[in-house]
Amino acid sequence: MRAFQIHRGLRQDGVCGPESWGALVEAGRVLGERLLYYRNRMVRGDDVATLQRLLGSLGFDAGRVDGIFGPRCHAALSDFQRNAGLIVDGICGPETLKVLLRVSSRAADGSVVADVRERYQLLSGSRTLRDRRIVIGETGGAGALADGARRVLTRVGAQARTLHDPDESSQAAQANALAGEVYLGLRLVAEVSGCRTAYFMGYAGVSSASGQRLAETIQSYVPAALGLPDLGSHGMRLPVLRETRMPAVVVELGPASVVVERGAQVAAALGDALAQWVSEPCDDVAAEGQRDYPHPHAQVVDEGVEPHLDR
């Protein structure tokens, strides 16, 4: 079970709880074995992730490769059907899949459009924390640190909100409803002596580049403020990282006694890390103004024509 949890980017406790069981069920899903479509209780699984990756490789913005069939995936699938001359019903059935596989076999693999969209959104905002919508969440035990970080960010003009909720999926929904530009999760972990930060790692190695950069930036500030070891940044598929629609990280710290004692320094370090990150949210930020990225929309003229990205 631990090996499976490591492979799926879950917390490694060796217990087949609800989160691990859900991941086991999703891992058994293969594209084509069931109809995929949008519904209130969103469909999840590896088959959805494959569909997102195929649509993204063609330039249709199906969102991050998170294995969740949400509104963005529905819109991308409908756009593909429209461009391919299929019945536009937003359902990935046998006929749609047949055309999608044939056309995508000649396209580059990867969720290209989602990455471009995320970069554009980050780079279109201010390079300072002023007016940035930052959501800080904690699941219990880190409330004082979360409130301290909020005060630090508010003093420099950020629109910071704190969420105190034990359920990570609920926090993700609240952060999305608040239209947050970044999510910062804080978690005290008894068995940890130091600081480690997790960012979203999707399927087939597709990760959030901006989330990874934020995690690495936090690791360059917070461990020194704690006076404890740097335990590194790690790609994971935790519910709050998977379900938020913004760059998101979860910072795990311990022991609690040290975190409480140095809470003011840690809060200040988190503020400094976020300020550094918004100034350079992407590794290649210096080249972004000159790069010729494709526009995040595609057209498939007909089934027999090579797909292309409109520039």
Secondary structure, DSSP 4 states (H G I P E B T S, - for coil): -HHHHHHHT----S---HHHHHHHHHHT--TTSS-B---SS--BSHHHHHHHHHHHHTT----SSSSB--HHHHHHHHHHHHHTT---SS-B-HHHHHHHHHHHTTS--S-HHHHHHHHHHHHTS-SSSTT-EEEEEESSS-HHHHHHHHHHHHHTT-EEEEEE-S-HHHHHHHHHHTT-SEEEEEEE-TT-SEEEEEEEB-GGG-B-HHHHHHHHHHHTTHHHHHTS-EEEEEEE--HHHHH-SS-EEEEEEE-HHHHHHTHHHHHHHHHHHHHHHHHS-STTGGGTTT--PPPS-EE--STTS--EE--
